[in-house]
Each structure stands twice: as C-alpha cells, then as structure tokens.
Amino acid sequence: MPLEQPCAVVVGAGVIGAAVALELARTGRRVVVVDKAGAAGHGSTSASSAIIRFNYSTFDGCATAWEARHLWASWPDHLRLPGRRPLAAFHRTGAVLLDSPSAEPSHTTALFDRAGVPYERWDTPTLRRHLPGIDPGRYWPPKPVDDEAFFDGPTGELGALFTPDAGFVDDPQLAAQNLADAAGELGAQFLFHQTVVGVDRRADRVAGVRLAGGTRIAAPVVVNAAGPWSGGFNRLAGVGSDFTVGVRPLREEVHQVAVPSGYATGSGPGPVVADLDFGTYLRAASRGHVLVGGTQPACDPPEWIDDPNEADPRPTAHRFRTQVTRAARRFPGIGVPNRPLGIAGVYDVADDWTPIYDRTDLDGYYVAMGTSGNQFKNAPLVGRYLAALIDRVEAGHDHDADPVRYRCEHTGNVVNLGAFSRRRPLRADSARTVMG
C-alpha cells in the first residue's frame, strides 16, 4: 500500500541514519527511515566502542569531532525529548594518545591548536604517574604476536598527548534509539524489518524507493546511510561512477577483559588509551572490564568481506589472542583468558578511512557512508551536515564547484564539507587506519 509522500527517505537507522533523520525533521521535512533490522542502532552501531576523541589527520576531521563532543556533553539538550526516559551518557575520562611515528605529535597538536582542543603533553614520568600499570616502552612497529621479535625489549620510552575532554558513550545502541525517538517526536516514521530492493528515478532525479513487500515510498530526497550495505545500495541506485573513493565492508572485533591494575587511579573509569605503537586501543567498560580493539596495524591482514549478512558476530580465538596479548604488553596486569569474550561488527570503510558526506550524480540522492570505525563520535553533527548540505543543494547550490561550509555552533570552527566529497583526491598522508 502506498504511504503518504514524505519529503525524504533515509535508508539505515544506525546512529548516523537516526541523526540525519532528526536533523531533516527539524528542517520541517516529513521523513521516513527504512531499516532491515528490528530497531534503531541494531546494526554496526551496536558493536561500536563509542569512543569520543579528537585526533584526526585533517583539520576538518578534528574540528568535526571537537564540535560533536559538545553535543554529546549536552545530550538531553541536543535531543529535546519530553518526559523522562533512558538516555545514553557521555563519560568524560580523557584520552591518552601514546607517541607513534604514524601519528606525529607535532602534527596532531597543530590541529588541536587550530581547532581549539585542550591538551597536555606528557613525558614518560607523567605517563607513569597517571597510569602506574603501564609499560611505557617503545616497541614500534607493531608485529604479529607469533613473530619471534614480538617479545623483544623496548628501544626507548614513550610520551603521550592527553586530551582531558575525551571519553566514551556508555550505550551506542541506546544513543541511536535516543536520536530516533527525538526524530519520531517531530513526525519521522521508522519502518523496521524492511528491505529496500529498488530505487525509483524520474529522468536524472531520484523519485523514491521500493521495498521487498511491494510498498513504494515516493520521495524527491533519499539518503544512503546504510552502513556496511551502503556500497551495495549505491549499486542498486546506479550511482557511484564518479566516486574517486570506494567503500568496502570490513569485519572487526572488540574484546573484553578485566580491568588491569594500575589503569584507573581514582574511583572513576580510566582514560581511553590509543596505542598505535602496539596497534591497539582500550577504554573502560561496565562491571570492572575494559574493551580492547585494534587500530589496523600493517602487520594484520584486514578481514574484508563480500556480504555483511554473512559476517559471524562471535569473536574468534585468534583475533582475541592477538589484540589482548598486545594490550597485555602495554598493561602487564591484563590477563589473557582462554575463552574469547567480545563482539564482532562490520565496518563501512572508505579507502582513506574518511567518510563520504555528499550529493551524487543522481539529483536528490545523498550519501552518509564510509562512516564505520571512527564516525560514531561525530553522528549528531553529521545529521546537521547532511541537513545543511541537502538544504543548499536542493535550493540550487553547486556543492561540487563551491563546497558548502558549516559553521559550528559551539566551537565557532568552520568545516569545509568538501573534505568529505565523493570526488576528493586520496591524500598520500592520510592515516589509512581507523584513526582517520
């Protein structure tokens, strides 16, 4: 049966899609969100570590994360939800970025200075004082755990950059649900357990989508926020021939172990630790645990997959041993259990690990893709980016020739949305990892 014609269809109800739906609804559009899962945030969002940090390899990435942090820190005000209900919470723990040749501290601090991100430079004694359980040795580059050189001694000692305003969101799936609820309060409609099987066109403009059950949803604006399925959805829509940046699904694992001694010095959770020297990161979790993830070091072959639906959500013994053993070199108090505990998710990864927030060569069809692994933190602001971009382009602005610039409400930074263009050149100095 046909639905009342909306002004925009968003495909994907993860944290990005829900944020886009909220901001489009705030511009006065009628919005329909379609997702094959059973609720908001049940896809790759639910497997996110939900870390809020600001170190990116570009100014626009850094400035985006810094502005988005202000939205997380005032989450109830951002949502404007009536009544009392469960809300995700931002925990300000700070983040420690250990020194690494792949993330030159002077480059990072130059971006922090420009964006206005507060930070501290820690030498090795300061690092030991704040994290007494750490081994501050320099072991670069990361090595396979079965390599004979893996257990070689250090070649020096590390310092770190500390950003006191970083932290994590305690429930990423709930955060997506909060955004969906806020959008729903403004009239957005969410259709779950629904698969998009076709994209309708009228000449060179999108005209809506078709669902597996036969329903057609007519709309002059469609936003692809389908996460790991975004590349496939573009192919279904017949767009992407002018993209210079590709996306691929990547299976990743995050593991859970008991909090090691010397990680948290006070009564609260310890800081996020980004350890490119070993190729891991960790953050506090609930009930006396920490989450351990990887930073895609060059020595680890990526687990690219063809079909996100076929990804096994269970952690594997090999990946668990690899990541947790590396974390245990940095924090010797970590025990390496015999049974893997954690979760696997599928990332939607762009070639340079920078997302694509852009229009396409099909008028009215927009993308918010290549986001997984490092864009959860930016989701509330990404919704605003897409709403601003759609407003300008639908009014006739040529974003390809004159990229839209977005002035951040809280920090005053101006972000060039052309940095997230589908046609951008791939920078030689791009991080090419989840660090962005």
Helices and strands as residue ranges (DSSP letters): E 8-11, H 15-26, E 31-34, G 44-47, E 51-52, H 59-73, H 75-79, E 90-92, E 95-98, H 105-115, E 120-122, H 124-130, G 148-151, E 160-163, E 167-169, H 172-185, E 189-191, E 196-202, E 205-211, E 216-218, E 222-224, G 227-229, H 230-237, E 247-258, E 272-275, E 280-284, E 289-294, G 308-310, H 317-330, E 342-350, E 356-359, E 365-369, G 376-378, H 379-394, E 405-407, E 414-416, G 417-420
